[in-house]
Amino acid sequence: MQRRAPAKINLYLHVTGKRADGYHQLETLVVFADLGDVLSVTPSESLTLTVTGAFADEAGSGAENLVLRAAEALRAATGIRAGAALVLEKNLPVGAGLGGGSADAAAALKLLMTHWAVILPQAQLMKIASALGADVPICLTGTPLIARGVGEEISMPASPLPELHLVLVYPRRPLATKDVFARYRIARQIATPALDFSSAEKFCMSLAQARNQLQPVAISLLPEVAEVLLALETAPQARLVRMTGSGSACFAITDDAQDAHHLAQYLTQRYPHWWVRAVRTA
């Protein structure tokens, strides 16, 4: 059995406050791409993880990997002592803000519940996911959503989102979430935009009123982010350009798949040292 762990894209990310325990409160609109890591499982007496793929070295296969942590958390919650041989094909860059590790953990929970034939109440499953990381409940939901708080308050958008075609760019320089939030200073709050879901064009126009408030901090820590944003903003195919999450990956929304393909092709030729992919929302 196998399960895809799709890339998470934050279309906007607003910082709404800071809790007494030091965690920042957010509001973010999240979608998922038709690109991701792939997690597979086969029966085994012991619990093991093998990591393959382009970003295998960065992800690691030790106890700190979120896939193994998710598996152990599920075993602890259910009393299951069975093993599993897990293989993670790591296609998404690490530290890019695309939610790769969180998506992997969410995929592990879903895949192993099927593999071990266990069922948990949704509330308990979301509690396990929250303990693994703020983005894991978001990735566990796996559909376009609005997340608030530290990621635990999840709601659905007012209407279905139009299909979006995007180009993702990662400058092959990671950013650690803790470093970004450590430098962030609370700025003025940005009101939630009134989004127009009637078409991709109108959606992008209304989305332009939002921001990723972590973007200036990311640029101060890693100037390559500004270089990526500039390359995207000056491309004729780009309709909206922004950084995603707290990592160094950025995206451009285009009118259609052909524009996304052409932009990705141009960027790959112009900046061969960058990771560039044309995707659509799943």
DAJO-V653946 format. One record per residue. N is the residue number from 0. SS is DSSP state (helix for helix, strand for strand, loop for the rest). PSI is psi as a letter, one per 40 degrees, with the letter a starting at -180 (* if undefined). BURIAL is b if it has 16 or more other C-alpha atoms within 10 Angstrom, else e. Layout:
[[N,SS,PSI,BURIAL] [N,SS,PSI,BURIAL]]
This chain:
[[0,loop,i,e] [1,strand,i,b] [2,strand,h,b] [3,strand,i,b] [4,strand,g,b] [5,strand,i,b] [6,strand,h,b] [7,strand,h,b] [8,strand,h,b] [9,strand,h,b] [10,strand,d,b] [11,strand,i,b] [12,strand,h,b] [13,strand,h,b] [14,strand,h,b] [15,strand,e,b] [16,strand,a,b] [17,strand,h,e] [18,loop,i,e] [19,loop,d,e] [20,loop,e,e] [21,loop,e,e] [22,loop,h,e] [23,strand,i,b] [24,strand,i,b] [25,strand,i,b] [26,strand,h,b] [27,strand,i,b] [28,strand,h,b] [29,strand,h,b] [30,strand,i,b] [31,strand,i,b] [32,strand,i,b] [33,strand,f,e] [34,strand,h,b] [35,strand,a,b] [36,strand,i,b] [37,strand,h,b] [38,strand,h,b] [39,strand,i,b] [40,strand,i,b] [41,strand,i,e] [42,loop,i,e] [43,loop,i,e] [44,loop,d,e] [45,loop,i,e] [46,strand,h,e] [47,strand,i,b] [48,strand,h,b] [49,strand,h,e] [50,strand,h,b] [51,strand,a,b] [52,loop,i,e] [53,loop,d,e] [54,loop,f,b] [55,helix,d,b] [56,helix,d,e] [57,helix,d,e] [58,helix,d,b] [59,loop,i,b] [60,loop,e,b] [61,loop,a,e] [62,loop,e,e] [63,loop,e,e] [64,loop,h,b] [65,helix,d,b] [66,helix,d,b] [67,helix,d,b] [68,helix,d,b] [69,helix,d,b] [70,helix,d,b] [71,helix,d,b] [72,helix,d,b] [73,helix,d,b] [74,helix,d,b] [75,helix,d,e] [76,helix,d,e] [77,helix,e,e] [78,loop,e,e] [79,loop,h,e] [80,loop,e,e] [81,loop,i,e] [82,loop,a,b] [83,strand,h,b] [84,strand,h,e] [85,strand,h,b] [86,strand,h,b] [87,strand,h,b] [88,strand,h,b] [89,loop,g,b] [90,loop,d,b] [91,loop,h,b] [92,loop,i,b] [93,loop,h,b] [94,loop,f,b] [95,loop,e,b] [96,loop,e,b] [97,loop,e,b] [98,loop,f,b] [99,helix,d,b] [100,helix,d,b] [101,helix,d,b] [102,helix,d,b] [103,helix,d,b] [104,helix,d,b] [105,helix,d,b] [106,helix,d,b] [107,helix,d,b] [108,helix,d,b] [109,helix,d,b] [110,helix,d,b] [111,helix,d,b] [112,helix,d,b] [113,helix,d,e] [114,helix,d,b] [115,loop,e,b] [116,loop,f,e] [117,loop,i,e] [118,loop,h,e] [119,loop,i,e] [120,loop,i,e] [121,helix,d,e] [122,helix,d,e] [123,helix,d,e] [124,helix,d,b] [125,helix,d,b] [126,helix,d,e] [127,helix,d,b] [128,helix,d,b] [129,helix,d,b] [130,helix,d,e] [131,helix,d,b] [132,loop,i,b] [133,loop,d,b] [134,loop,e,b] [135,helix,d,b] [136,helix,d,b] [137,helix,d,b] [138,helix,d,b] [139,helix,d,b] [140,helix,d,e] [141,loop,e,b] [142,loop,i,e] [143,loop,h,b] [144,strand,i,b] [145,strand,h,b] [146,strand,h,b] [147,strand,i,b] [148,strand,b,b] [149,loop,f,b] [150,loop,e,b] [151,loop,e,b] [152,strand,h,e] [153,strand,h,b] [154,strand,i,e] [155,loop,i,e] [156,loop,i,e] [157,loop,d,e] [158,loop,i,e] [159,loop,h,e] [160,loop,i,b] [161,loop,i,b] [162,loop,h,e] [163,loop,i,b] [164,strand,h,b] [165,strand,i,b] [166,strand,h,b] [167,strand,h,b] [168,strand,h,b] [169,strand,h,b] [170,loop,e,b] [171,loop,f,b] [172,loop,h,b] [173,loop,i,b] [174,loop,h,b] [175,loop,h,e] [176,helix,d,b] [177,helix,d,e] [178,helix,d,e] [179,helix,d,b] [180,helix,d,b] [181,helix,d,e] [182,helix,e,e] [183,loop,h,b] [184,loop,h,e] [185,loop,h,e] [186,loop,a,e] [187,loop,i,e] [188,loop,i,e] [189,loop,h,e] [190,loop,i,e] [191,loop,h,b] [192,loop,i,e] [193,loop,h,e] [194,loop,i,b] [195,loop,h,b] [196,loop,e,b] [197,loop,d,e] [198,loop,i,e] [199,helix,d,b] [200,helix,d,b] [201,helix,d,e] [202,helix,d,b] [203,helix,d,b] [204,helix,d,e] [205,helix,d,e] [206,helix,d,b] [207,loop,e,b] [208,loop,e,e] [209,loop,a,b] [210,loop,i,b] [211,strand,h,b] [212,loop,e,b] [213,loop,e,b] [214,helix,d,b] [215,helix,d,b] [216,helix,d,b] [217,helix,d,b] [218,helix,d,b] [219,helix,d,e] [220,helix,d,e] [221,loop,g,b] [222,loop,d,e] [223,helix,d,b] [224,helix,d,b] [225,helix,d,b] [226,helix,d,e] [227,helix,d,b] [228,helix,d,b] [229,helix,d,e] [230,helix,d,b] [231,helix,d,b] [232,helix,d,b] [233,loop,e,e] [234,loop,h,e] [235,loop,d,e] [236,loop,e,b] [237,loop,h,b] [238,loop,d,b] [239,strand,h,b] [240,strand,h,b] [241,strand,i,b] [242,strand,i,b] [243,loop,h,b] [244,loop,a,b] [245,loop,e,b] [246,loop,a,b] [247,loop,e,b] [248,loop,i,b] [249,strand,i,b] [250,strand,i,b] [251,strand,h,b] [252,strand,h,b] [253,strand,i,b] [254,loop,d,b] [255,loop,i,e] [256,helix,d,b] [257,helix,d,e] [258,helix,d,b] [259,helix,d,b] [260,helix,d,b] [261,helix,d,e] [262,helix,d,b] [263,helix,d,b] [264,helix,d,b] [265,helix,d,e] [266,helix,d,b] [267,helix,d,b] [268,helix,d,e] [269,helix,d,e] [270,loop,g,e] [271,loop,e,e] [272,loop,e,e] [273,loop,i,b] [274,strand,h,b] [275,strand,h,b] [276,strand,h,b] [277,strand,h,b] [278,strand,i,b] [279,strand,i,b] [280,strand,h,b] [281,loop,*,b]]
